[in-house]
Amino acid sequence: MFAKRMGSVPESGTVKIANLVSKLKGEGVDIISFSMGEPDFHTPENIKEACVRSLSNDFTYYTPSAGIPELRKAVAERCRQLNGIPCEASNVLVTPTKQAIFMTMLAMVDDGDEVIVPDLAWGTFEACARLAGGKVRYANLSADNGFRMTPDLVSERISKRTKMIVLNSPSNPCGSVLTRDDVQGIADLAVDHDLYVLADEIYNQLVFEGEHTSISSLDGMFDRTITVDGFSKSYAMTGWRAGWAVAPKPIFKELNKLQTQSITCVTSFVQEACLEALRGPQASVSMMKEEFRARRDLVRSLMDDIPSLDCPLPSGAFYMMPSYDLDMSSEDMASYLLKEAHVAVTPGSAFGPAGEGRFRLSYAASRENIKEGMARIKDALGSL
């Protein structure tokens, strides 16, 4: 009945948990959720006001498929100034970040092509690669080096069928940040083996230690890199569904072709709100970053009092990926914590085979909820 490709694509693990949490909360259950990668802050007022103005001005029609010119220009300026990416507005496609990943895989990956994906990684990378007909080769990450995807790990997975490497730094689900040497080494491999890179940099403004290096900014890499980013995390705009892809002209042309045949364009009045996000005051970005840093430190201090959990300190994003020393699958662990502690976490298996024996904890929650949720986890694990 269904296309064969659907058999290789699981339901999103994070969305599945989020839907269950919403159902339980609707039934009156007191759930503390550490499951979704969603800032608990409200979208800044200036951004919301820009959207309202846009609606009041009847900006409710189709826009150019690649985005309104002013927004594409603003994105290019940001990428050049903040990340050193040598792009122009003509390289920018305004599109939801997840859509950018999906279209990149469809545009670049043929049947049988191999895509190197971190293990651990956001499940969307694998799902989109498989939908495009590709095969995933995992680069197995280790807590020993803070879950960094190093050049040696990538080199081990390259074969004659390799087409693309996926980078995600800072990482979902680990919070790891690649060093400049890591990124340069992977860039050298891409050049040597004529590979493309999909760089998901959605968390690049949430780096607590070290610094972010955009692989597209390195010599020889702009022409073989698709960089995706967006507004969801840094500007607390998850529900707005807006982001961008930056790509060399030939790849941009193919991505835009897919956009014209799918969503056509991003919602018009949302684009004007996004323009305000980039051009308006940036104090909220710094505030949220510092609050996430404080929350990370709080979670870590509380986790130190739970003997069965262990996790390296993440350097960015807002996730931790602790291991536990109990004989229980990650699905069963997540179910147990939800049932017994009324705390929602995402099972590690949602992020690849290496996720077994771990769960993802998102600390995009208030300090009050972090304290209460970690206390519940401590009690629940202590009773096993």
C-alpha positions as MATLAB code, in Angstrom:
seq = 'MFAKRMGSVPESGTVKIANLVSKLKGEGVDIISFSMGEPDFHTPENIKEACVRSLSNDFTYYTPSAGIPELRKAVAERCRQLNGIPCEASNVLVTPTKQAIFMTMLAMVDDGDEVIVPDLAWGTFEACARLAGGKVRYANLSADNGFRMTPDLVSERISKRTKMIVLNSPSNPCGSVLTRDDVQGIADLAVDHDLYVLADEIYNQLVFEGEHTSISSLDGMFDRTITVDGFSKSYAMTGWRAGWAVAPKPIFKELNKLQTQSITCVTSFVQEACLEALRGPQASVSMMKEEFRARRDLVRSLMDDIPSLDCPLPSGAFYMMPSYDLDMSSEDMASYLLKEAHVAVTPGSAFGPAGEGRFRLSYAASRENIKEGMARIKDALGSL';
ca = [
       0.000    0.000    0.000;
       2.678    2.486    1.027;
       5.907    3.351   -0.791;
       8.755    1.027    0.214;
      10.869    3.985    1.299;
       8.541    4.586    4.246;
       9.592    1.316    5.824;
      13.062    2.696    6.525;
      11.893    5.881    8.247;
      10.837    5.771   11.903;
       8.634    8.323   13.602;
      10.631   11.182   15.128;
      11.613   10.100   18.641;
      11.522   13.639   20.011;
       8.151   14.479   18.465;
       6.717   11.163   19.665;
       7.648   11.958   23.258;
       6.410   15.550   22.908;
       3.023   14.350   21.676;
       2.745   11.967   24.631;
       3.700   14.743   27.068;
       1.022   17.014   25.590;
      -1.558   14.247   25.973;
      -0.633   13.600   29.613;
      -0.615   17.288   30.494;
      -4.030   17.606   28.881;
      -5.220   14.868   31.239;
      -3.956   16.860   34.213;
      -0.756   14.921   34.905;
       2.039   17.068   36.385;
       4.803   16.413   33.831;
       8.190   18.108   33.820;
       9.531   17.870   30.295;
      13.209   17.662   29.423;
      12.332   16.116   26.062;
      11.980   18.853   23.443;
      14.740   20.984   21.949;
      12.699   24.111   22.419;
      13.653   27.253   24.349;
      11.132   28.022   27.082;
      11.539   31.748   26.439;
       8.955   33.773   24.539;
       9.835   35.235   21.151;
      11.209   38.766   21.779;
       8.603   41.515   21.593;
      10.251   43.420   18.734;
      10.027   40.332   16.525;
       6.368   39.726   17.350;
       5.574   43.387   16.748;
       7.218   43.219   13.313;
       4.957   40.301   12.437;
       1.861   42.187   13.581;
       2.877   45.210   11.508;
       3.381   42.997    8.499;
      -0.100   41.537    8.882;
      -1.596   44.977    9.402;
       0.063   46.069    6.167;
      -1.548   43.102    4.374;
       1.751   41.416    3.583;
      -0.039   38.103    3.220;
       0.723   37.028   -0.340;
       3.322   34.839   -2.021;
       6.892   36.055   -1.895;
       9.751   35.098   -4.216;
      10.430   31.416   -3.602;
      13.927   32.018   -2.217;
      12.676   34.660    0.218;
      12.203   38.412    0.274;
      15.359   40.203   -0.948;
      15.870   42.175    2.272;
      15.910   39.001    4.386;
      18.258   37.142    2.055;
      20.629   40.111    2.208;
      20.433   40.224    6.010;
      21.134   36.482    6.300;
      24.166   36.798    4.020;
      25.492   39.714    6.069;
      25.080   37.755    9.290;
      26.811   34.681    7.860;
      29.758   36.743    6.629;
      30.165   38.814    9.788;
      29.462   36.163   12.431;
      30.758   32.998   10.787;
      33.090   34.154    8.017;
      31.111   32.399    5.272;
      31.897   34.093    1.921;
      28.322   34.264    0.685;
      26.045   36.778   -1.007;
      22.278   37.150   -0.891;
      22.108   35.101   -4.088;
      23.426   32.084   -2.127;
      20.679   32.274    0.504;
      17.470   30.235    0.425;
      14.961   31.189    3.121;
      13.302   27.955    4.202;
      12.500   26.008    7.375;
      15.732   24.463    8.668;
      14.354   20.923    8.642;
      13.093   21.486    5.103;
      16.586   22.628    4.118;
      18.043   19.325    5.348;
      15.377   17.304    3.538;
      15.831   19.188    0.260;
      19.626   18.952    0.489;
      19.446   15.184    0.747;
      16.969   14.978   -2.151;
      19.106   17.248   -4.303;
      22.496   15.685   -3.550;
      22.045   11.999   -2.662;
      21.318    9.284   -5.222;
      20.301    5.669   -4.619;
      23.191    3.854   -2.959;
      25.203    6.965   -2.122;
      26.630    6.890    1.372;
      26.204    9.676    3.892;
      28.440    9.823    6.963;
      26.374   10.785   10.006;
      27.485   11.140   13.627;
      26.284    8.455   15.982;
      24.922   10.120   18.171;
      22.900   12.556   15.992;
      19.493   14.098   15.445;
      17.387   11.440   13.724;
      16.312   13.766   10.900;
      19.697   13.403    9.193;
      19.385    9.638    8.881;
      15.696    9.746    7.965;
      16.213   12.268    5.162;
      19.246   10.418    3.797;
      17.244    7.194    3.632;
      14.240    8.897    2.033;
      16.588   10.128   -0.692;
      17.761    6.547   -1.297;
      21.072    6.940    0.483;
      22.818    4.655    2.945;
      23.988    5.909    6.313;
      27.438    5.164    7.685;
      27.807    6.044   11.334;
      30.838    7.777   12.794;
      30.667    6.421   16.314;
      31.087    9.190   18.870;
      32.561    8.624   22.316;
      32.139   10.299   25.677;
      35.915    9.985   26.105;
      36.512   13.043   23.895;
      33.265   14.835   24.719;
      31.333   13.323   21.771;
      33.345   15.215   19.145;
      33.228   13.992   15.549;
      36.950   13.946   14.797;
      38.672   13.600   11.406;
      39.901   10.113   12.354;
      36.340    8.933   12.956;
      35.223   10.362    9.617;
      38.191    8.922    7.735;
      37.340    5.411    8.965;
      33.892    5.633    7.376;
      34.814    6.981    3.922;
      34.366    4.556    1.031;
      34.093    4.755   -2.742;
      30.345    5.310   -2.356;
      30.596    8.209    0.098;
      28.905   11.372   -1.169;
      28.371   13.569    1.874;
      29.441   14.214    5.449;
      26.966   15.617    7.969;
      28.353   17.984   10.610;
      26.350   19.287   13.551;
      28.245   21.557   15.924;
      27.175   22.412   18.562;
      25.560   19.015   18.602;
      22.057   17.782   19.152;
      21.922   15.588   21.260;
      25.351   15.828   22.896;
      26.088   19.548   23.172;
      29.586   18.907   21.855;
      31.479   21.625   19.974;
      34.057   20.717   17.336;
      37.474   22.351   17.597;
      38.888   24.312   14.689;
      41.355   21.462   14.114;
      38.441   18.992   13.969;
      36.670   21.087   11.346;
      39.834   21.704    9.319;
      40.654   18.002    9.326;
      37.194   17.087    8.078;
      37.445   19.822    5.435;
      40.732   18.322    4.231;
      39.063   14.921    3.913;
      36.176   16.434    1.949;
      38.583   18.067   -0.509;
      40.805   14.999   -0.829;
      37.855   12.658   -1.496;
      35.666   15.138   -3.428;
      32.843   15.031   -0.888;
      30.064   17.451    0.006;
      29.290   18.613    3.533;
      25.928   19.370    5.098;
      26.665   21.617    8.082;
      23.802   22.063   10.541;
      24.768   25.151   12.552;
      21.437   25.933   14.207;
      23.081   26.153   17.663;
      26.130   28.192   16.632;
      25.222   31.140   18.870;
      24.983   28.856   21.901;
      28.659   28.043   22.500;
      29.783   28.190   26.132;
      33.406   27.056   25.825;
      35.619   27.186   22.757;
      34.398   28.827   19.566;
      32.309   27.868   16.600;
      34.032   27.275   13.246;
      31.915   27.203   10.108;
      33.403   24.667    7.723;
      32.108   26.724    4.784;
      34.455   29.544    5.825;
      37.587   27.428    5.276;
      39.628   27.488    2.073;
      38.091   25.412   -0.700;
      34.929   24.540    1.242;
      32.259   27.041    0.221;
      31.722   25.324   -3.130;
      31.121   21.949   -1.498;
      29.149   22.923    1.631;
      25.476   23.475    2.336;
      25.116   25.374    5.619;
      21.735   25.315    7.342;
      20.765   27.577   10.218;
      17.705   29.389   11.468;
      15.778   31.353   14.033;
      14.284   28.628   16.232;
      16.934   28.289   18.912;
      18.705   31.652   19.202;
      15.553   33.760   18.900;
      13.044   31.390   20.579;
      11.074   31.093   17.322;
      10.448   27.344   17.086;
       6.820   27.664   16.013;
       7.575   30.191   13.289;
       9.243   27.480   11.148;
      11.807   29.662    9.450;
      15.491   29.311    8.724;
      17.845   29.245    5.785;
      20.299   27.332    3.661;
      23.475   28.883    2.249;
      24.886   27.079   -0.774;
      27.030   27.663   -3.862;
      25.033   28.753   -6.902;
      24.643   25.350   -8.626;
      23.361   23.703   -5.436;
      21.230   26.721   -4.533;
      19.507   26.427   -7.909;
      18.502   22.819   -7.215;
      17.346   23.553   -3.674;
      15.226   26.433   -4.894;
      13.743   24.186   -7.567;
      12.598   21.801   -4.840;
      11.219   24.696   -2.822;
       9.106   25.914   -5.749;
       7.639   22.424   -6.095;
       6.930   21.940   -2.382;
       6.251   24.817    0.052;
       6.666   27.557   -2.622;
       7.961   30.047   -0.039;
       8.144   30.700    3.672;
       5.094   32.494    5.116;
       5.311   36.122    4.026;
       4.705   37.932    7.315;
       7.026   35.506    9.126;
       9.823   36.621    6.821;
       9.438   40.236    7.890;
       9.566   39.126   11.534;
      12.758   37.219   10.738;
      14.245   40.342    9.185;
      13.595   42.171   12.453;
      15.242   39.311   14.357;
      18.475   39.807   12.419;
      18.430   43.592   12.121;
      16.904   44.467   15.507;
      18.359   44.416   19.053;
      20.383   41.298   19.898;
      20.376   41.566   23.701;
      17.875   38.707   24.017;
      20.266   36.335   22.230;
      23.026   37.014   24.758;
      20.591   36.780   27.661;
      19.294   33.385   26.581;
      22.807   32.071   26.016;
      23.930   33.047   29.515;
      20.797   31.566   31.055;
      21.352   28.283   29.205;
      24.935   28.242   30.476;
      23.677   28.689   34.050;
      21.114   25.947   33.570;
      23.755   23.605   32.181;
      25.889   24.144   35.275;
      22.855   23.603   37.499;
      21.958   20.305   35.804;
      25.539   19.128   36.055;
      25.771   19.917   39.772;
      22.520   18.065   40.416;
      23.558   15.143   38.215;
      26.741   14.743   40.246;
      24.502   13.640   43.144;
      22.945   10.816   41.080;
      25.460    7.934   41.177;
      23.908    5.969   38.314;
      24.320    8.823   35.799;
      27.463    9.984   34.022;
      27.923   12.625   31.329;
      30.728   14.847   30.038;
      30.080   18.560   30.396;
      28.637   19.855   27.092;
      30.173   22.980   25.558;
      27.146   24.239   23.661;
      23.446   23.925   22.703;
      21.143   22.938   25.585;
      21.385   19.162   25.844;
      23.076   16.503   27.935;
      23.349   12.846   26.985;
      23.966   10.959   30.246;
      24.637    7.251   30.440;
      23.137    5.109   33.189;
      24.498    1.939   34.780;
      21.223    0.027   34.822;
      20.222   -2.985   32.707;
      17.405   -1.271   30.851;
      16.884   -0.178   27.247;
      16.726    3.540   26.610;
      13.072    3.207   25.555;
      12.262    1.443   28.814;
      14.230    4.008   30.810;
      12.347    6.913   29.215;
       9.036    5.139   29.835;
       9.993    4.404   33.441;
      10.932    8.017   34.187;
       7.733    9.265   32.560;
       5.534    6.794   34.462;
       7.252    6.797   37.852;
       8.787   10.280   38.053;
       6.521   12.185   35.666;
       9.661   13.460   33.935;
       9.944   13.308   30.149;
      13.305   12.595   28.514;
      14.082   11.296   25.031;
      15.428    7.729   24.720;
      18.983    7.575   23.424;
      17.985    5.122   20.699;
      16.275    8.038   18.898;
      19.765    9.356   18.090;
      21.426    6.236   16.715;
      22.689    2.838   17.888;
      25.195    4.453   20.258;
      22.294    5.980   22.149;
      21.426    2.762   23.916;
      22.203    3.078   27.601;
      21.662    6.840   27.445;
      18.884    9.385   27.321;
      18.796   12.983   26.124;
      17.974   15.652   28.649;
      17.130   19.121   27.349;
      17.753   21.841   29.914;
      15.674   24.366   27.980;
      13.489   24.547   31.073;
      13.216   26.888   34.052;
      15.642   26.503   36.952;
      12.700   25.636   39.192;
      11.648   22.814   36.869;
      15.249   21.636   36.536;
      15.596   21.332   40.313;
      12.291   19.523   40.699;
      12.818   17.296   37.657;
      16.314   16.227   38.666;
      15.088   15.456   42.189;
      12.370   13.248   40.706;
      14.907   11.467   38.484;
      17.201   10.906   41.474;
      14.386    9.364   43.510;
      13.154    7.196   40.642;
      16.584    5.832   39.787;
      17.389    5.314   43.446;
      14.423    2.992   43.792;
      15.608    0.632   41.025;
];
